Amino acid sequence: MHCGGREPRPSMIRMDDDRANLTAEVAIVGFGPVGKLLAVQLGQRGHDVVVVDRQLSAYPLPRAVTHCSDFARILQSVGLAPDEIPDITQPYDDLYVWRNAARETLLAVDWSGQGESGWHNTYFFHQPSLERRLDEVIGGLESVRVLRGWDAVGVSQSASNAVLSLVSTQAAGKARVSARWVVGADGGNSSVRRWAGIDWHDEGYFYDWLVYGAARADGALDLVAGFCAGLRSPAAAVPTS
Ligand SMILES: Cc1cc2nc3c(=O)[nH]c(=O)nc-3n(C[C@H](O)[C@H](O)[C@H](O)COP(=O)(O)OP(=O)(O)OC[C@H]3O[C@@H](n4cnc5c(N)ncnc54)[C@H](O)[C@@H]3O)c2cc1C
């Protein structure tokens, strides 16, 4: 899969003192793929949206690598259907094979075929490139403002609105966004979820993984997604090009 892509249109807005109190219909905390997709969905319908993210730029390396037919349908709804972005997203019409250390097959999960929407059941994609394309779409939406370099540190609410408190990650600035709705799209360590009192059950799974890209010297590609359960060195492999 080709990982390049056009540079996104700059979407960072500096918030000066006179803009330190913003109002919006919807304030979204988190400008990862979930926050971006929601901002596009709302912005394309003309809603006034402010998105805040503590990072100045998107995480540059792949994290999520595969998605299903339902997500393909959501991408289609914002003009980024898989067949429109073949340089970023490609269907995978094969098995996901689990092997033991001797490379004997333990389990073969069928990831082939199409879902009810007509899109493939499985796609592999390059997350940073997809996020850049979403940035480009958002850059063309007048009603979406993106504030990077601002940490959401608290929320309060009244009968009519909610107020999001922000602290600059770059300087000593503070700011507030008043909105009818505040949405937490702030990832696995979500603060918004905590502020909303939503429970979270953590199984405690944590392991260090080494993630690397590899190409065969002879140029041949083994396009089989697989997991090798060697006791000392379990490894997962997925096609990315
Ligand atoms: C090694 C690795 C492999 C992965 N593989 C897969 C996979 O195969 N499939 C899959 O579906 N997922 C995978 N994931 C998870 C993947 O990263 C997530 O699915 C995806 O990024 C989630 O998107 P998101 O928008 O919910 O959150 P994120 O991408 O985490 O974005 C959240 C954003 O919120 C911002 N933020 C957080 N708190 C605040 C705050 N208080 N104020 C302001 N901003 C804030 C963060 O800076 C971040 O930009 C993987 C993750 C890792 C690390």
The ligand as an SDF file (V2000), in Angstrom:
LIG
                    3D

 53 58  0  0  0  0  0  0  0  0999 V2000
    0.4900   -0.3060   18.0310 C   0  0  0  0  0  0  0  0  0  0  0  0
   -1.0020   -0.0500   17.8690 C   0  0  0  0  0  0  0  0  0  0  0  0
   -1.7300   -0.8380   16.9690 C   0  0  0  0  0  0  0  0  0  0  0  0
   -3.0890   -0.6260   16.8110 C   0  0  0  0  0  0  0  0  0  0  0  0
   -3.7930   -1.4030   15.9170 N   0  0  0  0  0  0  0  0  0  0  0  0
   -5.1150   -1.2030   15.7400 C   0  0  0  0  0  0  0  0  0  0  0  0
   -5.8890   -1.9560   14.7720 C   0  0  0  0  0  0  0  0  0  0  0  0
   -5.3640   -2.8030   14.0680 O   0  0  0  0  0  0  0  0  0  0  0  0
   -7.2070   -1.6890   14.6360 N   0  0  0  0  0  0  0  0  0  0  0  0
   -7.8120   -0.7180   15.3680 C   0  0  0  0  0  0  0  0  0  0  0  0
   -9.0090   -0.4730   15.1960 O   0  0  0  0  0  0  0  0  0  0  0  0
   -7.1110    0.0080   16.2630 N   0  0  0  0  0  0  0  0  0  0  0  0
   -5.7890   -0.2100   16.4650 C   0  0  0  0  0  0  0  0  0  0  0  0
   -5.0960    0.5460   17.3450 N   0  0  0  0  0  0  0  0  0  0  0  0
   -5.7870    1.5730   18.0500 C   0  0  0  0  0  0  0  0  0  0  0  0
   -5.8950    2.7930   17.1580 C   0  0  0  0  0  0  0  0  0  0  0  0
   -4.8480    3.6460   17.4780 O   0  0  0  0  0  0  0  0  0  0  0  0
   -7.2310    3.3540   17.4120 C   0  0  0  0  0  0  0  0  0  0  0  0
   -8.2070    2.4720   16.8750 O   0  0  0  0  0  0  0  0  0  0  0  0
   -7.5090    4.7170   16.8020 C   0  0  0  0  0  0  0  0  0  0  0  0
   -6.3900    5.5710   16.7230 O   0  0  0  0  0  0  0  0  0  0  0  0
   -8.5440    5.3170   17.7080 C   0  0  0  0  0  0  0  0  0  0  0  0
   -8.9160    6.5550   17.2070 O   0  0  0  0  0  0  0  0  0  0  0  0
   -9.4970    7.6260   18.1920 P   0  0  0  0  0  0  0  0  0  0  0  0
   -9.8160    8.8340   17.3580 O   0  0  0  0  0  0  0  0  0  0  0  0
  -10.5950    7.0340   19.0120 O   0  0  0  0  0  0  0  0  0  0  0  0
   -8.3430    7.9390   19.2560 O   0  0  0  0  0  0  0  0  0  0  0  0
   -6.8550    8.4730   19.0660 P   0  0  0  0  0  0  0  0  0  0  0  0
   -6.3240    8.1840   17.7070 O   0  0  0  0  0  0  0  0  0  0  0  0
   -6.1070    7.9890   20.2500 O   0  0  0  0  0  0  0  0  0  0  0  0
   -7.0340   10.0510   19.1670 O   0  0  0  0  0  0  0  0  0  0  0  0
   -7.3770   10.6810   20.3800 C   0  0  0  0  0  0  0  0  0  0  0  0
   -6.8680   12.1070   20.3170 C   0  0  0  0  0  0  0  0  0  0  0  0
   -7.3380   12.7810   21.4680 O   0  0  0  0  0  0  0  0  0  0  0  0
   -6.3230   13.6420   21.9250 C   0  0  0  0  0  0  0  0  0  0  0  0
   -6.5780   13.8840   23.3570 N   0  0  0  0  0  0  0  0  0  0  0  0
   -6.6650   12.9690   24.3460 C   0  0  0  0  0  0  0  0  0  0  0  0
   -6.9840   13.5490   25.4990 N   0  0  0  0  0  0  0  0  0  0  0  0
   -7.0840   14.8830   25.2470 C   0  0  0  0  0  0  0  0  0  0  0  0
   -7.3950   16.0250   26.0580 C   0  0  0  0  0  0  0  0  0  0  0  0
   -7.6860   15.9170   27.3750 N   0  0  0  0  0  0  0  0  0  0  0  0
   -7.3960   17.2340   25.4740 N   0  0  0  0  0  0  0  0  0  0  0  0
   -7.1180   17.3900   24.1600 C   0  0  0  0  0  0  0  0  0  0  0  0
   -6.8260   16.3370   23.3470 N   0  0  0  0  0  0  0  0  0  0  0  0
   -6.8300   15.1080   23.8820 C   0  0  0  0  0  0  0  0  0  0  0  0
   -5.0210   12.9040   21.6550 C   0  0  0  0  0  0  0  0  0  0  0  0
   -3.9300   13.8050   21.5320 O   0  0  0  0  0  0  0  0  0  0  0  0
   -5.3470   12.2010   20.3240 C   0  0  0  0  0  0  0  0  0  0  0  0
   -4.9240   12.9650   19.1960 O   0  0  0  0  0  0  0  0  0  0  0  0
   -3.7310    0.3790   17.5470 C   0  0  0  0  0  0  0  0  0  0  0  0
   -2.9930    1.1730   18.4380 C   0  0  0  0  0  0  0  0  0  0  0  0
   -1.6600    0.9740   18.5990 C   0  0  0  0  0  0  0  0  0  0  0  0
   -0.8870    1.8260   19.5740 C   0  0  0  0  0  0  0  0  0  0  0  0
  1  2  1  0
  2  3  1  0
  2 52  2  0
  3  4  2  0
  4  5  1  0
  4 50  1  0
  5  6  2  0
  6  7  1  0
  6 13  1  0
  7  8  2  0
  7  9  1  0
  9 10  1  0
 10 11  2  0
 10 12  1  0
 12 13  2  0
 13 14  1  0
 14 15  1  0
 14 50  1  0
 15 16  1  0
 16 17  1  0
 16 18  1  0
 18 19  1  0
 18 20  1  0
 20 21  1  0
 20 22  1  0
 22 23  1  0
 23 24  1  0
 24 25  2  0
 24 26  1  0
 24 27  1  0
 27 28  1  0
 28 29  2  0
 28 30  1  0
 28 31  1  0
 31 32  1  0
 32 33  1  0
 33 34  1  0
 33 48  1  0
 34 35  1  0
 35 36  1  0
 35 46  1  0
 36 37  1  0
 36 45  1  0
 37 38  2  0
 38 39  1  0
 39 40  1  0
 39 45  2  0
 40 41  1  0
 40 42  2  0
 42 43  1  0
 43 44  2  0
 44 45  1  0
 46 47  1  0
 46 48  1  0
 48 49  1  0
 50 51  2  0
 51 52  1  0
 52 53  1  0
M  END
$$$$
